[in-house]
Every structure is written in structure tokens, then in C-alpha cells.
Amino acid sequence: MDAKQICLLINDEIPKEKLFSAEKRGVHPNCNTSWRISPEPFWISQKELSWFEELGPHLLQFYRACNLLYSQSVRGIQPSWIAEYLDIGKPETVIQQGRMNRFKSHIPSVIRPDILPTSEDTRVITELDSIPGFIGATGCLARLYTKLGYSIVGGKDGMVNSYAEMIRALAKKDDPTLAIVVSDESEDYRPEMIWLAKALCDVGLRTAAVKPNDVIFTEEGLLVESQYGKINVDVVYRFYEMFDLQNIPKAELIFYSAKKRSITLTPPPKAYLEEKLYFALFHHLSLQSFWQRQLGKKTYPFLQKVIPHTWILDPRPLPPHAVIPNLEIEDKPVTDWRQLSDMTQRQRELVIKPSGFSELAWGSRGVAIGHDLPTEEWEAVIENAITNFENTPYVLQEFHTANRIRMQYYDFDTEEIQEMPSRPLLRPYYFVVGDTVKLGGIQAAVCPADKKIIHGMVDSIIVPCAKRA
């Protein structure tokens, strides 16, 4: 098959997999995806693949250290301001849920970093997501591109099998039952989670993807309707955000069942582990001995190279002699965030985004790129971040540009293969299995080169990654 035939074949196969609802927004009527289709995967070398395989255990170690840092701050072993930062804007009930001994050592079981390859040998992690979308879609695309003969990272069923291993390890039994609970807020992802549930059933893991209201509570545990009939649930995969709890029917009953150990809940109800400001804490000068001790001689220097400088936009005034570390404007230290308003457009290669616990903190919502905004809008973004600190803390982060590449896609308007100048965002999916992590696959969101914010969009190419022979 030629490139055009491959793209049309993928377009024909997508509806059979039912990855999307019938309504698609902003795409050509003949296109069955919500992205551009490429005739080939995103290629990575063996050296790059080895780097991704090495990254997973480092991120697992990082999450464990983040969990410990918060716990030690609550207990007075570390400074109290650490937990205070991580708890800002959260209701007391959410804070107390995260502090329960029942979940003390629990961390997210799915880890997905957003990675910008900035050169052939350097990469930057812009953030971590512990409730990522596109698990099912990446699994489906891996199957489709594998059928075409490509050597997809993770293989044909790497996403599905790794997810299943993760659930079995959490349940500590060979034949557990799983409920993937998808909120209305995450409605766009429901079809792919239904796909994932079916794929898990096909590999022997009894699974149902349900709405929160479909969960049946009993004192003995939770039940859901599935293709096997009504089943007792061993593990609940929480595909809903902690900030949205008041809109999740039966969220309290799901939490109660986890607290009583009748189910295992993942990710654990720890809103503090979903904060982007951990990257700022990682670079905080007074915490370096903690990170060096907990991360060790391999993980600490590895992460230093890939976690960009990040700052918490805390508006409280500094003492006269103090400066904000590692932040300067034309070699002059910054002592007040409003000084950022004086930067020229060329100088402000910076990103401002909400840290977490907000409907603005996922996807590209709430993200502002300094050099992409006129001065008035940049000033408004800074003022908004400062004003809203007590409810939603914002972080400031160095802006990094991904490599410029060219990639082919099928254009439904011209009915021809086109080549797009573009920049990639790579998203590996790691699944925690006991003390190890499994790399299930890597998704590439390849966006037009003129876009400053790189994410899944209708004019991006979405493909799995494959190892170049």
C-alpha cells in the first residue's frame, strides 16, 4: 500500500473501534478521527528508546519522594510551608482524604510525562499527568499501526497488557475485577475507556467502564454491570479529578469502600500529588539535600537535566535582602513577580499555568505563553495568578521549544498526502507494577511548527512511536 492508502485504511478502521462519539468538532466530514492521520508512526532510535525505558523508574522514584516530602511536612520533619503550598485551595475533606493512613504509601499507578525533544540528545519534561487521557486511543493506534508492519514501542498490546499487569498487582490476585469510573467532566474520553475495558476483557481481565452513578454500593463492597452480568469490584480506576468531587455521584461511597479496604482505588485520593508545583519544589535550594538523599546518585542528576526551572507565583512580599532564585531580567534579580511585566516580548520565554486542583489545570486550559502574548495580556495573566494565589496557585516555568521536524499526513480537502513543518510532544505511558514500571507505549502529538502550545488538536498528527530499525 502507498501512503495515501494507509491513511484511508486507518480512517476506515477507527469507526469500527468506536473510539469517539458520533459528533466530531472542527474536522473534515470524511475524517473519522479528531486529528490528522499519518501513514507512518513517529520514529525514535534505539538510543532514544533506551532513554525512555530508563526514565520510567526515575519517575516512579520521584513520585515516591514527592509523597514522602508531603508526609514529612505534615509531620513536622520537613518545613510546614511545603504542605501548605500543596494544600492551597483544597477543601478540608479533600486534604484529610489524602492524609489517611489507609493510603499512606500509595502513589499513582499510571505515570505519563509530557516531553519536548529539544535536540537530538536533550529532552524536557514540562509536566506529569497521573490521570492521563488517550490510554485507550494509544492502545488502539498501536494495534492498527502494528498490523501495517511497524515495530511499535510496546508492541501490539503493550498498552493493554501493561495496564492489566498494573491492575493485577494492585489487587494482589490473578483474577480481579476492574471498574473504570469515568466522570461527566471526562465525557470526551468515555468511548476510548469503553474500548480499553473491552480490550482488557479480551486479555482475561473482567472490566467495565461505567459512569459514577452506575456504581452500586453495598456494605460488602461495590458492584457494577458488565458483559459478565453484575460483578463485585476489586479495583476502581478513578478517571475523574479531585477538584470535581462535588459533581461526582457516589464519590463518597467509592472513597468509603476504599477506606474500608473492600476495593483498591487508583489513583489514590491524594490531590497534592497532582500539583505541578512539585517541579518548583524540586529546584528549591533548601530542599536539595532531601532530593539528593531520596532520589540517589542516578535519579537526582538524571531529573536535574530534564525538569525545567519552575517557580511558585507566591505574591507574599520578600524581605528587602531576598531575591527569587535563578530568575533574572537582564542580569538583574527579581524580587517581585510584577517585575515580569516589564520584560520585553523577546525576553519573556516563560509559561504561566495553574498548578492543579482546578478545571483549568488539565489539557492546555489556563496555559499562557509569555512571548506569544501582547504586553497588556501578559500583565493580566501575571495579575490573575497573583490575585488567585489563595484559591489556585500558579507556576512560572521556563519555555522550551521542541525540535522542528517534517511529517506527512493525509489532507482530506486535497485528497493528497501533505508534509507539515511541525514540532513533537512525546507522551510515554508507564504502568506501575509492584516496584517496577512497564513502558506500555509512547504517543506522539505532532503539531504545526507555528503553534506555541503543543498538545492534541485537530490540526495535529497523533501516532504511536516506533523504533527505527
C-alpha positions in Angstrom: 0.0 0.0 0.0 1.1 3.5 -0.6 0.9 6.3 2.0 -2.5 7.5 0.9 -4.0 4.0 1.0 -2.5 3.5 4.5 -4.1 6.7 5.8 -7.5 5.8 4.3 -7.3 2.3 5.8 -6.7 3.8 9.3 -9.5 6.2 8.7 -11.8 3.3 7.9 -10.7 1.2 10.9 -11.2 3.9 13.5 -15.0 3.9 13.5 -15.0 0.1 13.9 -13.1 0.7 17.2 -15.7 3.2 18.4 -13.1 5.5 19.9 -15.2 8.6 19.5 -18.7 9.7 19.9 -20.6 10.5 16.7 -20.0 14.2 17.0 -16.6 15.4 15.9 -15.7 19.1 16.1 -13.7 21.1 13.6 -12.6 18.2 11.3 -13.4 17.3 7.7 -16.7 15.4 7.4 -14.9 12.4 5.8 -12.3 12.2 8.6 -13.1 9.7 11.3 -10.6 11.0 13.8 -10.2 14.2 15.8 -6.6 14.6 14.5 -4.6 14.3 11.3 -3.7 10.8 10.1 -0.1 9.9 9.2 0.9 7.0 7.0 3.7 6.1 9.5 4.4 6.2 13.2 6.8 8.7 14.9 10.3 7.2 14.6 12.7 7.0 17.5 16.1 5.4 17.6 17.3 2.6 19.9 19.2 5.2 21.9 16.1 7.3 22.4 14.1 4.2 23.3 16.7 3.3 25.9 16.3 6.8 27.4 12.5 6.4 27.7 13.0 2.9 29.3 15.4 4.5 31.8 13.1 7.4 32.6 10.2 5.3 34.0 12.0 4.1 37.2 13.3 7.6 37.8 9.7 9.0 37.7 8.5 6.3 40.0 11.2 7.2 42.4 10.3 10.9 42.0 6.6 10.2 42.9 7.6 8.3 46.0 9.9 11.1 47.1 7.1 13.7 46.5 4.7 11.6 48.6 7.3 11.4 51.4 8.1 15.1 51.2 4.4 16.0 51.8 4.0 13.4 54.6 7.2 14.6 56.4 6.0 18.2 56.1 2.7 17.3 57.7 4.5 15.5 60.5 7.0 18.4 61.1 10.0 16.6 59.8 10.2 18.9 56.8 9.1 22.6 56.8 5.4 23.1 57.2 5.2 25.6 54.2 5.7 22.6 51.8 2.3 21.0 52.8 0.8 24.5 53.0 1.7 25.1 49.4 0.3 21.7 48.3 -2.9 22.2 50.2 -3.8 25.7 49.0 -7.4 26.0 47.6 -8.5 22.5 48.6 -11.5 21.8 50.9 -10.6 20.3 54.3 -12.3 17.0 53.3 -10.0 16.6 50.3 -7.0 17.3 52.4 -8.0 14.8 55.1 -8.7 12.1 52.5 -5.2 12.4 51.1 -3.7 12.2 54.6 -5.4 9.0 55.7 -3.1 6.2 56.8 -5.0 3.8 54.5 -3.4 5.5 51.5 -0.1 6.5 53.2 2.3 4.8 50.7 0.0 4.8 47.7 1.1 6.7 44.6 -0.5 6.9 41.1 -0.3 3.7 39.1 -0.2 5.4 35.7 2.6 8.0 35.0 2.6 10.0 31.8 5.0 12.8 31.4 4.8 15.4 28.6 8.2 15.5 27.0 9.6 18.0 24.5 12.6 16.7 22.5 14.6 19.9 22.2 17.5 18.5 20.3 18.8 15.1 19.3 20.1 14.4 22.8 18.2 16.6 25.1 14.6 16.5 26.4 12.4 18.5 28.8 9.5 17.2 30.9 7.0 20.1 31.0 4.7 18.3 33.5 3.4 14.9 34.8 -0.1 13.6 34.5 -1.4 10.8 36.8 -4.9 10.6 35.2 -4.0 10.8 31.5 -6.3 10.5 28.6 -5.6 8.6 25.4 -4.7 5.3 27.1 -7.3 3.5 25.0 -6.7 5.5 21.9 -2.9 4.9 22.1 -3.6 1.2 22.6 -5.9 1.1 19.6 -3.4 3.0 17.4 -0.7 0.6 18.4 -2.8 -2.3 17.2 -3.6 -0.5 13.9 0.0 0.5 13.1 1.3 -2.9 14.1 -1.0 -4.5 11.6 0.7 -2.3 9.0 4.1 -3.9 9.8 5.6 -1.2 12.0 7.6 -2.1 15.1 5.6 -0.1 17.6 7.1 0.6 21.0 5.4 -1.8 23.5 4.2 -4.0 20.7 0.6 -4.6 19.5 -0.9 -4.9 23.0 1.7 -3.2 25.2 -0.7 -0.6 26.5 -3.4 -3.2 27.3 -1.2 -5.9 28.8 0.8 -3.4 30.9 -2.5 -1.9 32.2 -3.7 -5.4 33.1 -0.5 -6.2 34.9 -0.8 -3.0 36.9 -4.4 -3.8 38.0 -3.5 -7.4 39.0 -0.6 -6.1 41.0 -2.8 -3.6 42.8 -5.5 -6.2 43.5 -2.8 -8.8 44.6 -4.8 -11.5 42.8 -4.6 -13.2 39.4 -8.3 -12.8 38.5 -9.5 -9.4 39.8 -12.4 -7.3 38.5 -12.0 -3.7 37.5 -14.4 -0.7 37.2 -13.1 2.3 35.2 -15.3 5.1 36.6 -15.5 8.0 34.0 -17.0 11.3 35.1 -19.1 13.6 33.0 -16.2 16.1 33.1 -14.2 13.5 31.2 -17.1 12.6 28.8 -14.9 13.0 25.7 -12.7 10.1 26.9 -15.6 7.7 27.6 -15.5 6.0 24.2 -11.8 5.2 24.5 -12.2 3.9 28.1 -15.0 1.7 26.9 -12.6 0.4 24.2 -10.0 -0.2 26.9 -12.5 -2.1 29.0 -13.3 -4.4 26.1 -9.6 -4.9 25.3 -8.9 -5.8 28.9 -11.8 -8.3 28.9 -10.3 -9.8 25.8 -7.0 -10.5 27.7 -8.8 -12.0 30.6 -9.3 -9.1 33.0 -13.0 -8.6 33.8 -13.6 -4.9 33.3 -16.5 -2.4 33.0 -16.2 1.3 32.1 -19.1 3.0 33.9 -20.5 6.4 34.9 -20.2 7.2 38.7 -24.0 6.9 39.0 -23.9 3.3 37.7 -21.8 2.1 40.7 -23.9 0.0 43.1 -22.9 0.3 46.8 -23.3 -2.4 49.4 -21.7 -2.8 52.8 -19.7 -5.7 51.4 -18.3 -3.6 48.5 -19.1 -2.2 45.1 -20.9 -3.8 42.2 -21.2 -2.8 38.5 -23.0 -4.1 35.5 -20.7 -5.7 32.9 -20.7 -8.1 30.0 -20.4 -10.8 32.6 -23.5 -9.5 34.4 -23.3 -7.8 37.8 -19.8 -8.2 39.2 -18.1 -7.4 42.6 -15.4 -4.8 42.1 -11.8 -5.3 43.3 -10.2 -2.2 41.8 -11.6 1.2 40.8 -9.7 3.2 38.3 -10.6 6.8 39.1 -10.9 8.7 35.8 -12.1 11.8 37.5 -10.4 14.8 39.0 -10.3 15.5 42.7 -11.4 19.2 42.1 -14.6 17.8 40.5 -15.6 15.6 43.5 -18.8 17.6 44.3 -20.1 16.8 40.8 -19.3 13.0 41.0 -22.3 11.0 42.1 -21.3 8.3 44.7 -17.8 9.6 45.0 -18.1 9.4 48.8 -19.3 5.8 48.6 -16.3 4.9 46.4 -14.0 6.6 48.8 -15.7 4.8 51.8 -15.2 1.4 50.1 -11.6 2.2 49.6 -11.2 3.4 53.2 -12.8 0.1 54.4 -10.5 -1.9 52.1 -13.3 -3.6 50.2 -11.8 -2.1 47.0 -8.4 -0.6 45.8 -8.7 2.9 44.5 -6.2 4.2 41.9 -5.0 6.9 41.6 -5.2 7.3 45.3 -7.3 10.3 46.6 -4.2 12.5 47.0 -4.8 15.8 45.3 -1.4 17.0 46.5 0.3 14.5 44.2 -1.4 16.1 41.2 0.2 19.5 41.7 2.6 21.0 39.1 4.4 23.0 41.7 6.4 19.9 42.7 8.7 20.9 39.9 9.3 24.2 41.8 10.0 22.3 45.0 12.4 20.0 43.1 14.6 23.1 42.3 14.1 24.8 45.7 17.5 25.4 47.1 16.7 24.5 50.7 15.3 21.1 49.6 18.3 19.9 47.6 19.6 17.6 50.4 16.2 15.9 50.6 16.0 15.2 46.9 19.6 14.0 46.7 19.0 11.7 49.6 15.7 10.3 48.4 16.4 10.1 44.7 20.0 8.9 44.9 23.1 9.2 42.7 21.4 8.1 39.5 17.9 9.6 39.6 18.7 13.0 41.0 21.2 14.1 38.3 19.0 12.5 35.6 16.0 14.6 36.6 18.0 17.7 37.1 18.7 17.6 33.3 15.0 17.2 32.3 12.9 19.1 34.8 12.9 22.8 33.8 13.2 25.6 36.3 9.8 26.3 37.8 8.7 28.9 40.4 5.5 29.2 42.5 3.9 32.6 41.9 3.5 33.4 45.6 2.6 37.1 45.9 3.7 37.5 49.5 6.4 40.2 49.8 10.0 39.1 50.2 12.4 40.6 52.9 14.4 43.5 51.5 17.6 41.4 51.2 15.9 38.4 49.4 15.6 37.6 45.7 13.8 34.9 43.7 16.5 32.3 43.0 17.5 31.6 39.4 15.2 34.2 38.0 16.7 37.4 36.4 15.8 40.1 33.9 18.8 41.3 32.0 21.1 40.1 34.8 19.0 41.9 37.4 17.5 39.7 40.2 13.7 39.5 40.5 12.2 40.4 43.9 8.6 40.9 42.9 6.5 39.0 40.3 5.1 42.2 38.9 8.7 42.9 37.6 7.9 40.3 34.9 5.5 42.8 33.4 8.5 44.9 32.4 10.1 42.2 30.3 10.1 42.6 26.5 8.2 40.1 24.4 11.5 38.6 23.3 12.7 38.2 26.9 9.6 36.5 28.3 10.1 33.0 27.0 8.1 31.8 30.0 5.0 29.8 30.7 2.4 30.5 33.4 -0.1 27.8 34.3 -2.3 26.7 37.2 -0.6 24.1 39.4 -3.6 21.8 40.0 -7.0 21.3 41.6 -8.7 23.4 39.0 -10.7 22.8 35.9 -8.1 25.0 34.2 -5.2 22.7 35.2 -5.5 20.0 32.6 -5.0 19.9 28.8 -4.0 23.3 27.5 -6.5 25.2 29.6 -5.1 28.1 31.6 -1.7 27.9 29.9 -0.2 31.3 28.9 3.0 31.6 26.8 4.8 34.9 27.6 6.3 35.7 24.2 3.0 34.7 22.5 1.0 37.5 24.2 0.9 41.3 23.8 2.1 43.2 26.8 -1.4 44.0 28.2 -2.4 40.4 28.1 0.8 39.2 29.7 0.3 41.7 32.5 -3.2 40.5 33.0 -2.0 36.9 33.3 0.5 37.8 35.9 -2.1 39.8 37.9 -4.6 37.0 37.7 -2.0 34.5 39.0 -1.1 36.7 41.9 -4.7 37.6 42.7 -5.9 33.9 42.7 -3.0 32.5 44.7 -5.1 31.7 47.8 -7.5 29.6 45.7 -5.4 28.3 42.8 -1.7 28.7 42.9 0.0 29.2 39.5 3.5 28.3 38.5 6.0 30.0 36.2 8.2 27.8 34.1 10.9 28.2 31.5 9.6 27.9 28.0 11.4 25.3 25.8 10.9 24.7 22.1 10.7 21.2 20.6 12.7 20.1 17.6 11.5 21.3 14.3 10.7 18.3 12.0 8.6 17.5 9.0 5.9 14.8 9.0 3.4 13.5 6.4 -0.4 13.4 6.8 -3.4 12.9 4.6 -5.3 16.1 3.7 -9.0 15.3 3.3 -9.5 18.6 1.4 -7.0 18.0 -1.3 -7.2 14.2 -1.0 -3.4 14.0 -1.1 -0.5 13.4 1.2 0.9 16.6 2.6 4.1 17.4 4.5 3.8 19.5 7.6 6.6 21.5 9.3 6.0 20.5 12.9 7.1 20.1 16.5 6.5 16.9 18.5 5.3 16.3 22.1 6.1 12.8 23.2 4.0 11.1 25.9 5.2 7.7 27.2 2.7 5.7 29.3 4.3 4.0 32.3 2.3 1.5 34.4 3.5 0.7 38.0 3.6 -3.0 38.7 4.8 -3.6 42.2 8.3 -2.0 42.5 8.8 -1.7 38.7 7.3 0.2 35.8 6.2 -1.0 32.4 6.5 1.2 29.4 3.3 0.3 27.6 3.7 2.6 24.6 4.6 6.2 23.5 2.2 8.6 21.9 3.4 11.4 19.7 1.3 14.6 19.3 3.0 16.3 16.3 1.7 19.9 16.0 2.2 22.6 13.4 5.5 24.3 13.9 3.9 27.8 14.4 2.0 26.6 17.5 3.5 27.7 20.8 1.3 25.3 22.9 1.9 21.8 21.8 -1.0 19.3 22.6 -3.5 17.1 20.9 -5.6 19.3 18.5 -7.5 18.9 15.3 -4.5 20.1 13.2 -2.0 17.9 15.0 -0.8 14.4 13.9 -1.4 11.7 16.5 0.6 8.5 16.1 2.3 5.9 18.3 6.1 5.8 18.4 8.0 3.1 16.7 11.7 2.0 16.9 13.6 2.7 13.7 15.4 -0.4 12.5 
